Amino acid sequence: MLSYPKDMSDLMTRFFTEEACRTHIEALRWPDGYLCAKCGNHKSWKTTRGLSVCSKCQYQQSPLAGTIFQDSRIPLRIWFQAIWWLTSQTNGASAHTLQRVLGLSGHELAWLMLHTLRVAMVRPSRHRLSGHVEVDEAYLGGEGNTQLVGVAVEIKGKGSGRIRMQKLKGRTSVD
């Protein structure tokens, strides 16, 4: 079973190289070993670009295909550090702080990484809220740049459960 790094030191030790990160992604993608998506064969060889080539049908696969890492020029070790940092935050995460923590070259890159990770963290098959649900709206943003947002929260005893937020066009419609 693959384990989650316990701290930043563990992360840096385990995922110091691109190859270590790629090997981890391969283990997540193919937990029972390589499997050709085209013919189902279990044997392959690797190209210098890191693609797995099926020894039977010669179909080439990347373990990164269909992931947030596909077509990214950002090194996998930087992605792994960003993922670890984001999931370790208890008070939210900002692009400015991510830029500073990882030493990224620009705010736009940090914002793009955070946006990509946040989108990836939303389960597409998430279930509707149920039980007692409280709904409200709020204006978010600064002067002259506000946006109306609707918020729905499941009430679980004295606490809250799952939350949904959505940008609203107005007080009577949903975007």
Buried (B, 14 or more C-beta within 10 A) or exposed (E): EEEEBEEEEEBBEBBEEBEBBBEBBBEEBBEEEBBBEEEEBEEBEEEEEEBBBBEBEEBBBBBBEEBBBEEBEBEBBBBBBBBBBBEEEEEEBBBEBBBEBBEBEEBEBBBBBBEBBEEEEEEEEEEEBEEEBEEEEEEEEEEEEEEBBBEBBBEEEEEEBBEBEEEBEEEEEEE
